[in-house]
Amino acid sequence: MDGVVWNKLYSKSGKVTYEGYTLYGKPYGAGTSYYANGNKCREGVFDIKGLVFGREYYPNGRVRFEGSFEINHGYGPNYPVYGTLFDEEGNELYRGRISVIKSSIGYPKVTLPEDFGPVPLPHTPELEYIIWQET
């Protein structure tokens, strides 16, 4: 695909926030995003609104979720549809289909499992590609 290159993206403070394939300077394809502390945040296959398949991590470095995401054609980021959720200690909390409520206003909300938390998590790095920005 034209425009797809391996790249590193940096925060305003100069820390690597993403390393992997990009399309016109935005994550697209296989890659890894990072927290400010240097730990992985997300890794897998990205499109312009976030992960399509892969893993999300807690800031402590443990896996939070592993699975697949629905490409969101509306407002907000891609959202999880199937996979495994872990707590911050690495214990499996849930495995299977994820239920999500989508609305025309606001982000998609996970309803099952109830302890999944918001999409995206509030402590994830600011990566502008995750959400469509108004100009």
MDTraj code that builds the backbone (N, CA, C; nanometers):
import mdtraj as md
import numpy as np

residues = "MET ASP GLY VAL VAL TRP ASN LYS LEU TYR SER LYS SER GLY LYS VAL THR TYR GLU GLY TYR THR LEU TYR GLY LYS PRO TYR GLY ALA GLY THR SER TYR TYR ALA ASN GLY ASN LYS CYS ARG GLU GLY VAL PHE ASP ILE LYS GLY LEU VAL PHE GLY ARG GLU TYR TYR PRO ASN GLY ARG VAL ARG PHE GLU GLY SER PHE GLU ILE ASN HIS GLY TYR GLY PRO ASN TYR PRO VAL TYR GLY THR LEU PHE ASP GLU GLU GLY ASN GLU LEU TYR ARG GLY ARG ILE SER VAL ILE LYS SER SER ILE GLY TYR PRO LYS VAL THR LEU PRO GLU ASP PHE GLY PRO VAL PRO LEU PRO HIS THR PRO GLU LEU GLU TYR ILE ILE TRP GLN GLU THR".split()
xyz = np.array([
    [0.0842, -0.1175, 0.0000],
    [0.0000, 0.0000, 0.0000],
    [0.0885, 0.1235, 0.0000],
    [0.0585, 0.2195, -0.0847],
    [0.1334, 0.3442, -0.0913],
    [0.1217, 0.4197, 0.0391],
    [0.2308, 0.4757, 0.0853],
    [0.2300, 0.5578, 0.2050],
    [0.2540, 0.4827, 0.3348],
    [0.2536, 0.3483, 0.3334],
    [0.2749, 0.2711, 0.4558],
    [0.4248, 0.2537, 0.4767],
    [0.4734, 0.3019, 0.5949],
    [0.6152, 0.2923, 0.6284],
    [0.6298, 0.2573, 0.7755],
    [0.7443, 0.1980, 0.8113],
    [0.7775, 0.1734, 0.9513],
    [0.8249, 0.3061, 1.0102],
    [0.7739, 0.3398, 1.1299],
    [0.8004, 0.4721, 1.1829],
    [0.7948, 0.4704, 1.3351],
    [0.8470, 0.5743, 1.3977],
    [0.8295, 0.5991, 1.5409],
    [0.7586, 0.7328, 1.5556],
    [0.6582, 0.7362, 1.6471],
    [0.5890, 0.8603, 1.6776],
    [0.6249, 0.8995, 1.8198],
    [0.6384, 1.0302, 1.8448],
    [0.6863, 1.0799, 1.9731],
    [0.5841, 1.1734, 2.0370],
    [0.5859, 1.1782, 2.1698],
    [0.5027, 1.2737, 2.2433],
    [0.5687, 1.4113, 2.2352],
    [0.4982, 1.5126, 2.2838],
    [0.5548, 1.6471, 2.2845],
    [0.6805, 1.6536, 2.3706],
    [0.6907, 1.5643, 2.4698],
    [0.8087, 1.5626, 2.5567],
    [0.9232, 1.4791, 2.4985],
    [0.9032, 1.4209, 2.3802],
    [1.0097, 1.3474, 2.3130],
    [1.0137, 1.1982, 2.3397],
    [0.9140, 1.1441, 2.4120],
    [0.9105, 1.0000, 2.4388],
    [0.8383, 0.9276, 2.3252],
    [0.8824, 0.8045, 2.2963],
    [0.8177, 0.7241, 2.1920],
    [0.6779, 0.6861, 2.2396],
    [0.5758, 0.7197, 2.1607],
    [0.4384, 0.6809, 2.1931],
    [0.3905, 0.5667, 2.1046],
    [0.4570, 0.5467, 1.9899],
    [0.4179, 0.4409, 1.8973],
    [0.5372, 0.4039, 1.8117],
    [0.5497, 0.2741, 1.7858],
    [0.6519, 0.2246, 1.6937],
    [0.5867, 0.1169, 1.6093],
    [0.5931, 0.1326, 1.4783],
    [0.5330, 0.0347, 1.3891],
    [0.4990, 0.0973, 1.2560],
    [0.4127, 0.0301, 1.1831],
    [0.3726, 0.0806, 1.0526],
    [0.2784, 0.1989, 1.0682],
    [0.2976, 0.2957, 0.9789],
    [0.2112, 0.4128, 0.9761],
    [0.1647, 0.4375, 0.8337],
    [0.0542, 0.5050, 0.8235],
    [0.0012, 0.5493, 0.6949],
    [-0.0168, 0.6994, 0.7065],
    [0.0626, 0.7734, 0.6296],
    [0.0599, 0.9195, 0.6345],
    [0.0788, 0.9718, 0.7760],
    [0.1733, 0.9110, 0.8493],
    [0.2098, 0.9585, 0.9814],
    [0.1195, 0.9158, 1.0951],
    [0.0256, 0.8257, 1.0706],
    [-0.0638, 0.7769, 1.1752],
    [-0.0554, 0.6251, 1.1818],
    [-0.0634, 0.5654, 1.3029],
    [-0.0539, 0.4198, 1.3158],
    [-0.1526, 0.3474, 1.2237],
    [-0.0997, 0.2476, 1.1528],
    [-0.1824, 0.1721, 1.0585],
    [-0.1065, 0.0443, 1.0229],
    [-0.1498, -0.0679, 1.0779],
    [-0.0809, -0.1945, 1.0565],
    [-0.0205, -0.2426, 1.1876],
    [0.0762, -0.3316, 1.1795],
    [0.1385, -0.3893, 1.2990],
    [0.2206, -0.2837, 1.3717],
    [0.2012, -0.2767, 1.5058],
    [0.2769, -0.1796, 1.5831],
    [0.2505, -0.1911, 1.7319],
    [0.3159, -0.1028, 1.8073],
    [0.3053, -0.0997, 1.9531],
    [0.2993, 0.0450, 1.9992],
    [0.2022, 0.0758, 2.0881],
    [0.1987, 0.2074, 2.1516],
    [0.2486, 0.1929, 2.2944],
    [0.2971, 0.3045, 2.3522],
    [0.3628, 0.2999, 2.4821],
    [0.3074, 0.4047, 2.5776],
    [0.3063, 0.3688, 2.7071],
    [0.2778, 0.4644, 2.8128],
    [0.3985, 0.5558, 2.8306],
    [0.3789, 0.6655, 2.9029],
    [0.4891, 0.7581, 2.9310],
    [0.6011, 0.6906, 3.0103],
    [0.5677, 0.5848, 3.0887],
    [0.6708, 0.5152, 3.1667],
    [0.7525, 0.4164, 3.0826],
    [0.7200, 0.4046, 2.9532],
    [0.7933, 0.3166, 2.8626],
    [0.7330, 0.1788, 2.8460],
    [0.6376, 0.1419, 2.9325],
    [0.5699, 0.0125, 2.9185],
    [0.4754, 0.0141, 2.7994],
    [0.4503, -0.1039, 2.7444],
    [0.3559, -0.1161, 2.6336],
    [0.2167, -0.0751, 2.6790],
    [0.1453, -0.0100, 2.5900],
    [0.0051, 0.0247, 2.6132],
    [-0.0830, -0.0663, 2.5280],
    [-0.0554, -0.0704, 2.3996],
    [-0.1283, -0.1570, 2.3070],
    [-0.0292, -0.2128, 2.2050],
    [-0.0555, -0.3363, 2.1604],
    [0.0258, -0.3920, 2.0520],
    [-0.0635, -0.4810, 1.9681],
    [-0.0360, -0.4812, 1.8394],
    [-0.1144, -0.5636, 1.7484],
    [-0.1286, -0.4955, 1.6146],
    [-0.2473, -0.5102, 1.5558],
    [-0.2771, -0.4509, 1.4254],
    [-0.3699, -0.3315, 1.4474],
    [-0.3261, -0.2153, 1.4008],
    [-0.3985, -0.0895, 1.4177],
    [-0.4639, -0.0462, 1.2875],
    [-0.5731, 0.0296, 1.3011],
    [-0.6246, 0.1083, 1.1901],
    [-0.6380, 0.2509, 1.2429],
    [-0.7035, 0.3393, 1.1697],
    [-0.7045, 0.4800, 1.2085],
    [-0.7769, 0.5090, 1.3390],
    [-0.8531, 0.4151, 1.3936],
    [-0.9232, 0.4381, 1.5199],
    [-0.8757, 0.3467, 1.6317],
    [-0.7616, 0.2853, 1.6177],
    [-0.7069, 0.2029, 1.7248],
    [-0.6850, 0.0590, 1.6834],
    [-0.6791, -0.0285, 1.7838],
    [-0.6532, -0.1702, 1.7582],
    [-0.7666, -0.2378, 1.6827],
    [-0.7293, -0.3334, 1.5983],
    [-0.8242, -0.4224, 1.5318],
    [-0.8114, -0.5617, 1.5940],
    [-0.6880, -0.6005, 1.6247],
    [-0.6602, -0.7260, 1.6928],
    [-0.5314, -0.7091, 1.7708],
    [-0.5313, -0.7544, 1.8955],
    [-0.4078, -0.7453, 1.9723],
    [-0.4312, -0.7430, 2.1213],
    [-0.3390, -0.6745, 2.1916],
    [-0.3405, -0.6701, 2.3374],
    [-0.3388, -0.5262, 2.3875],
    [-0.4098, -0.5046, 2.4987],
    [-0.3992, -0.3812, 2.5757],
    [-0.3323, -0.4164, 2.7078],
    [-0.2544, -0.3237, 2.7630],
    [-0.1803, -0.3467, 2.8867],
    [-0.2184, -0.2434, 2.9919],
    [-0.2038, -0.2826, 3.1175],
    [-0.2112, -0.1880, 3.2278],
    [-0.0784, -0.1121, 3.2318],
    [-0.0737, 0.0057, 3.2958],
    [0.0542, 0.0776, 3.3063],
    [0.1638, -0.0030, 3.3768],
    [0.1251, -0.1021, 3.4599],
    [0.2254, -0.1838, 3.5295],
    [0.2890, -0.2895, 3.4390],
    [0.2437, -0.2994, 3.3139],
    [0.3028, -0.3914, 3.2179],
    [0.2276, -0.5225, 3.1992],
    [0.1293, -0.5496, 3.2830],
    [0.0519, -0.6741, 3.2682],
    [-0.0574, -0.6577, 3.1628],
    [-0.0914, -0.7687, 3.0987],
    [-0.1952, -0.7666, 2.9950],
    [-0.3308, -0.7351, 3.0581],
    [-0.4028, -0.6416, 2.9992],
    [-0.5380, -0.6064, 3.0424],
    [-0.6423, -0.6816, 2.9599],
    [-0.6248, -0.6816, 2.8272],
    [-0.7202, -0.7439, 2.7362],
    [-0.6455, -0.7968, 2.6161],
    [-0.6873, -0.9129, 2.5696],
    [-0.6311, -0.9713, 2.4486],
    [-0.7471, -1.0190, 2.3644],
    [-0.7555, -0.9722, 2.2403],
    [-0.8649, -1.0159, 2.1556],
    [-0.8837, -0.9289, 2.0335],
    [-1.0076, -0.9268, 1.9848],
    [-1.0391, -0.8542, 1.8627],
    [-1.1315, -0.7366, 1.8921],
    [-1.1231, -0.6377, 1.8039],
    [-1.1973, -0.5134, 1.8175],
    [-1.2804, -0.4904, 1.6919],
    [-1.3942, -0.4288, 1.7090],
    [-1.4798, -0.3899, 1.5965],
    [-1.4309, -0.2558, 1.5445],
    [-1.4220, -0.2421, 1.4132],
    [-1.3861, -0.1132, 1.3551],
    [-1.5081, -0.0230, 1.3675],
    [-1.4920, 0.0848, 1.4412],
    [-1.6020, 0.1765, 1.4688],
    [-1.6171, 0.2739, 1.3527],
    [-1.7311, 0.2687, 1.2875],
    [-1.7563, 0.3595, 1.1753],
    [-1.8263, 0.4863, 1.2220],
    [-1.8563, 0.4946, 1.3516],
    [-1.9184, 0.6134, 1.4093],
    [-1.8178, 0.6910, 1.4909],
    [-1.8679, 0.7609, 1.5923],
    [-1.7839, 0.8420, 1.6793],
    [-1.7085, 0.7538, 1.7782],
    [-1.5850, 0.7873, 1.8056],
    [-1.5086, 0.7167, 1.9070],
    [-1.4166, 0.6111, 1.8496],
    [-1.3422, 0.5464, 1.9402],
    [-1.2422, 0.4475, 1.8991],
    [-1.3042, 0.3116, 1.8676],
    [-1.2225, 0.2227, 1.8090],
    [-1.2636, 0.0828, 1.7939],
    [-1.2935, 0.0275, 1.9328],
    [-1.3800, -0.0723, 1.9391],
    [-1.4197, -0.1266, 2.0691],
    [-1.4061, -0.2783, 2.0679],
    [-1.3802, -0.3382, 2.1859],
    [-1.3573, -0.4831, 2.1935],
    [-1.4855, -0.5613, 2.1650],
    [-1.4705, -0.6748, 2.0957],
    [-1.5875, -0.7589, 2.0662],
    [-1.5705, -0.9041, 2.1113],
    [-1.4457, -0.9508, 2.1243],
    [-1.4239, -1.0885, 2.1691],
    [-1.2826, -1.0999, 2.2245],
    [-1.2698, -1.1653, 2.3398],
    [-1.1361, -1.1857, 2.3933],
    [-1.1363, -1.2170, 2.5406],
    [-1.0227, -1.1917, 2.6047],
    [-1.0019, -1.2245, 2.7450],
    [-0.9602, -1.0990, 2.8200],
    [-1.0256, -1.0748, 2.9342],
    [-0.9968, -0.9615, 3.0209],
    [-0.9251, -1.0115, 3.1458],
    [-0.8192, -0.9394, 3.1856],
    [-0.7406, -0.9747, 3.3037],
    [-0.7415, -0.8586, 3.4022],
    [-0.7230, -0.8912, 3.5310],
    [-0.7064, -0.7846, 3.6301],
    [-0.5598, -0.7419, 3.6327],
    [-0.5276, -0.6422, 3.7158],
    [-0.3914, -0.5884, 3.7192],
    [-0.2886, -0.6842, 3.7779],
    [-0.3359, -0.7932, 3.8370],
    [-0.2442, -0.8947, 3.8905],
    [-0.2206, -1.0081, 3.7905],
    [-0.2918, -1.0064, 3.6766],
    [-0.2752, -1.1090, 3.5746],
    [-0.3769, -1.2216, 3.5813],
    [-0.4768, -1.2099, 3.6706],
    [-0.5805, -1.3129, 3.6822],
    [-0.6882, -1.2933, 3.5760],
    [-0.7292, -1.4017, 3.5142],
    [-0.8343, -1.3942, 3.4129],
    [-0.9671, -1.3604, 3.4797],
    [-1.0344, -1.2557, 3.4273],
    [-1.1635, -1.2140, 3.4796],
    [-1.2792, -1.2580, 3.3912],
    [-1.2549, -1.2624, 3.2603],
    [-1.3632, -1.2905, 3.1662],
    [-1.3035, -1.3383, 3.0351],
    [-1.3739, -1.4319, 2.9713],
    [-1.3336, -1.4796, 2.8388],
    [-1.4601, -1.4983, 2.7567],
    [-1.4637, -1.4423, 2.6374],
    [-1.5789, -1.4603, 2.5505],
    [-1.6174, -1.3342, 2.4764],
    [-1.7435, -1.3323, 2.4319],
    [-1.7975, -1.2196, 2.3561],
    [-1.8182, -1.1010, 2.4496],
    [-1.7845, -0.9828, 2.4010],
    [-1.7999, -0.8585, 2.4755],
    [-1.9266, -0.7893, 2.4241],
    [-2.0114, -0.7426, 2.5163],
    [-2.1319, -0.6682, 2.4779],
    [-2.1049, -0.5192, 2.4913],
    [-2.1442, -0.4447, 2.3888],
    [-2.1180, -0.3013, 2.3827],
    [-2.2447, -0.2277, 2.3432],
    [-2.2677, -0.1135, 2.4076],
    [-2.3755, -0.0233, 2.3670],
    [-2.3115, 0.0889, 2.2876],
    [-2.3637, 0.1139, 2.1689],
    [-2.3149, 0.2241, 2.0866],
    [-2.4247, 0.3294, 2.0793],
    [-2.3854, 0.4558, 2.0843],
    [-2.4821, 0.5631, 2.0681],
    [-2.4256, 0.6642, 1.9706],
    [-2.5104, 0.7533, 1.9252],
    [-2.4629, 0.8543, 1.8312],
    [-2.3815, 0.9622, 1.9020],
    [-2.3941, 0.9683, 2.0351],
    [-2.3187, 1.0661, 2.1135],
    [-2.2355, 0.9910, 2.2174],
    [-2.1083, 1.0196, 2.2232],
    [-2.0224, 0.9562, 2.3223],
    [-1.9582, 0.8289, 2.2714],
    [-1.8656, 0.7769, 2.3516],
    [-1.7929, 0.6553, 2.3169],
    [-1.8803, 0.5325, 2.3353],
    [-1.8456, 0.4235, 2.2651],
    [-1.9119, 0.2959, 2.2936],
    [-1.8871, 0.2573, 2.4393],
    [-1.9845, 0.1908, 2.5025],
    [-1.9710, 0.1506, 2.6421],
    [-1.9847, -0.0004, 2.6531],
    [-1.8861, -0.0641, 2.7179],
    [-1.8892, -0.2091, 2.7400],
    [-1.9889, -0.2378, 2.8520],
    [-2.0836, -0.3289, 2.8250],
    [-2.1810, -0.3683, 2.9275],
    [-2.1534, -0.5077, 2.9824],
    [-2.0824, -0.5911, 2.9075],
    [-2.0446, -0.7241, 2.9541],
    [-1.9048, -0.7536, 2.9029],
    [-1.8087, -0.7770, 2.9894],
    [-1.8194, -0.7855, 3.1343],
    [-1.8309, -0.6471, 3.1974],
    [-1.9024, -0.6403, 3.3090],
    [-1.9291, -0.5127, 3.3742],
    [-1.8020, -0.4436, 3.4218],
    [-1.7000, -0.5190, 3.4591],
    [-1.5774, -0.4588, 3.5119],
    [-1.4742, -0.4285, 3.4039],
    [-1.5148, -0.4253, 3.2773],
    [-1.4201, -0.3982, 3.1694],
    [-1.3643, -0.2570, 3.1805],
    [-1.4479, -0.1615, 3.2146],
    [-1.4030, -0.0222, 3.2240],
    [-1.4305, 0.0543, 3.0971],
    [-1.3916, 0.1813, 3.0958],
    [-1.4221, 0.2665, 2.9807],
    [-1.3388, 0.2317, 2.8584],
    [-1.3892, 0.2733, 2.7428],
    [-1.3187, 0.2579, 2.6156],
    [-1.2943, 0.3976, 2.5616],
    [-1.1719, 0.4466, 2.5495],
    [-1.0479, 0.3887, 2.5991],
    [-1.0280, 0.4212, 2.7466],
    [-0.9296, 0.3593, 2.8073],
    [-0.8991, 0.3863, 2.9474],
    [-0.8488, 0.5293, 2.9643],
    [-0.8813, 0.5915, 3.0767],
    [-0.8400, 0.7308, 3.0963],
    [-0.6884, 0.7511, 3.1057],
    [-0.6116, 0.6496, 3.1445],
    [-0.4675, 0.6668, 3.1609],
    [-0.3857, 0.6258, 3.0380],
    [-0.4514, 0.6004, 2.9248],
    [-0.3764, 0.5637, 2.8042],
    [-0.3118, 0.6877, 2.7431],
    [-0.2025, 0.6701, 2.6702],
    [-0.1357, 0.7862, 2.6105],
    [-0.2268, 0.8550, 2.5091],
    [-0.2057, 0.9831, 2.4949],
    [-0.2844, 1.0575, 2.3969],
    [-0.2291, 1.0312, 2.2581],
    [-0.3026, 0.9540, 2.1811],
    [-0.2653, 0.9272, 2.0425],
    [-0.3794, 0.9784, 1.9568],
    [-0.3555, 1.0844, 1.8847],
    [-0.4621, 1.1514, 1.8131],
    [-0.5314, 1.0627, 1.7111],
    [-0.4645, 0.9572, 1.6641],
    [-0.5259, 0.8720, 1.5633],
    [-0.6433, 0.7929, 1.6192],
    [-0.6533, 0.7791, 1.7505],
    [-0.7584, 0.6947, 1.8086],
    [-0.8965, 0.7556, 1.7845],
    [-0.9059, 0.8859, 1.7832],
    [-1.0353, 0.9523, 1.7729],
    [-1.0303, 1.0522, 1.6564],
    [-1.1364, 1.0571, 1.5786],
    [-1.1457, 1.1585, 1.4740],
    [-1.1468, 1.2950, 1.5403],
    [-1.0684, 1.3873, 1.4928],
    [-1.0608, 1.5202, 1.5511],
    [-1.1342, 1.6190, 1.4616],
    [-1.2117, 1.7074, 1.5252],
    [-1.2728, 1.8181, 1.4506],
    [-1.1640, 1.9187, 1.4173],
    [-1.1715, 1.9812, 1.3005],
    [-1.0698, 2.0805, 1.2639],
    [-1.1214, 2.2193, 1.2883],
])
top = md.Topology()
chain = top.add_chain()
for i, resn in enumerate(residues, 1):
    res = top.add_residue(resn, chain, resSeq=i)
    for name in ("N", "CA", "C"):
        top.add_atom(name, md.element.get_by_symbol(name[0]), res)
traj = md.Trajectory(xyz[None], top)
